[in-house]
Amino acid sequence: MTIKGIDVSSYQSSNYTTSGFDFVFVKATEGTSYINPRMSAQAAHGRAAGLVVGFYHFLRAGNMKAQARYFVEECSSIAYDPLFADWEDSDVSNAQKDSFLAEVKRLRGETHRVGLYCNRDYWLNRDTTSNAGDALWIADYVTAGKPRIQAAWKFHQYTDSPLDTNLGQFADRAALKKWARKG
């Protein structure tokens, strides 16, 4: 069984459609100087519709501990919202990705699942440690739920049209909430 969700950033409205979705992942921050101006409204919209809400940080080359601090301090998360590193910048090494995940886990690992978002190419050709924290969220624009990787994944982004649409490997929204609560 799988459930469906979307991810949004400042490019999407704060009043995105929630119909048919169980979760939304909201872009929170990037580097150490960007905050999504719609983040709080986008998260509130998802919560009002009963969706499980998570957040992601777009990694930029630089100090990963500073980026992790910036992310957890600036994102609109509450306890048990999943938190993700978005690894798409070719200037960010595998070691930096791992460092960011470790620091977010150190800062929020007691109350949040911490995972990795990346595309198939990064996972297969740039990753050297298979470290995705608590969850791999893989982007591969193929048949929903069938990303072309061998690794265990929790979320699959399978299209970006008309929105970034994802499947989660959970029986239902309640199962996702239970996982997010670490039990």
MOBELZI-V510026 format. One record per backbone hydrogen bond with DSSP energy under -1.0 kcal/mol. NH is the residue of the N-H (numbers start at 1). CO is the residue of the C=O. E is the energy in kcal/mol with one decimal. If there is no record, write none. Layout:
nh=NH co=CO e=E
nh=NH co=CO e=E
This chain:
nh=3 co=168 e=-2.2
nh=5 co=166 e=-2.5
nh=6 co=23 e=-1.7
nh=7 co=164 e=-1.5
nh=8 co=25 e=-2.3
nh=12 co=9 e=-1.8
nh=21 co=18 e=-2.0
nh=22 co=4 e=-3.8
nh=24 co=52 e=-2.4
nh=25 co=6 e=-2.1
nh=26 co=54 e=-2.8
nh=27 co=8 e=-2.7
nh=28 co=56 e=-3.1
nh=30 co=34 e=-1.6
nh=31 co=58 e=-1.9
nh=33 co=30 e=-1.3
nh=34 co=30 e=-1.8
nh=36 co=28 e=-2.7
nh=39 co=36 e=-1.5
nh=42 co=38 e=-3.1
nh=43 co=39 e=-2.8
nh=44 co=40 e=-2.5
nh=45 co=41 e=-2.3
nh=46 co=42 e=-1.9
nh=47 co=43 e=-2.6
nh=48 co=44 e=-2.6
nh=49 co=45 e=-1.2
nh=50 co=47 e=-1.7
nh=51 co=46 e=-2.5
nh=52 co=22 e=-2.5
nh=54 co=24 e=-2.2
nh=55 co=82 e=-2.5
nh=56 co=26 e=-2.0
nh=57 co=84 e=-2.2
nh=58 co=29 e=-2.6
nh=59 co=86 e=-2.3
nh=67 co=63 e=-1.9
nh=68 co=64 e=-2.6
nh=69 co=65 e=-2.3
nh=70 co=66 e=-2.5
nh=71 co=67 e=-2.7
nh=72 co=68 e=-2.5
nh=73 co=69 e=-2.2
nh=74 co=70 e=-2.2
nh=75 co=71 e=-2.4
nh=80 co=111 e=-2.8
nh=81 co=78 e=-1.9
nh=83 co=113 e=-2.7
nh=84 co=55 e=-2.3
nh=85 co=115 e=-2.2
nh=86 co=57 e=-3.3
nh=87 co=117 e=-2.7
nh=92 co=89 e=-2.0
nh=97 co=93 e=-2.3
nh=98 co=94 e=-2.6
nh=99 co=95 e=-2.3
nh=100 co=96 e=-2.5
nh=101 co=97 e=-2.3
nh=102 co=98 e=-2.4
nh=103 co=99 e=-2.2
nh=104 co=100 e=-2.6
nh=105 co=101 e=-2.4
nh=106 co=102 e=-2.2
nh=107 co=103 e=-2.5
nh=108 co=104 e=-3.2
nh=109 co=105 e=-2.4
nh=111 co=108 e=-1.3
nh=112 co=108 e=-1.6
nh=115 co=83 e=-3.0
nh=116 co=135 e=-2.6
nh=117 co=85 e=-3.3
nh=118 co=137 e=-1.8
nh=120 co=139 e=-2.0
nh=123 co=119 e=-2.2
nh=124 co=120 e=-2.7
nh=125 co=121 e=-2.8
nh=126 co=122 e=-1.9
nh=127 co=122 e=-2.4
nh=134 co=114 e=-4.1
nh=135 co=132 e=-1.6
nh=137 co=116 e=-3.3
nh=138 co=155 e=-2.5
nh=139 co=118 e=-2.3
nh=140 co=157 e=-2.4
nh=142 co=140 e=-2.2
nh=146 co=143 e=-2.1
nh=149 co=147 e=-1.9
nh=154 co=136 e=-2.5
nh=155 co=136 e=-1.9
nh=156 co=167 e=-2.6
nh=157 co=138 e=-2.7
nh=158 co=165 e=-1.9
nh=159 co=165 e=-1.1
nh=165 co=159 e=-2.2
nh=166 co=5 e=-3.2
nh=167 co=156 e=-2.1
nh=168 co=3 e=-2.7
nh=169 co=154 e=-2.7
nh=170 co=168 e=-2.1
nh=176 co=172 e=-1.8
nh=177 co=173 e=-2.6
nh=178 co=174 e=-2.4
nh=179 co=175 e=-2.4
nh=180 co=176 e=-2.8
nh=181 co=177 e=-1.8
nh=182 co=179 e=-2.1
nh=183 co=178 e=-2.3
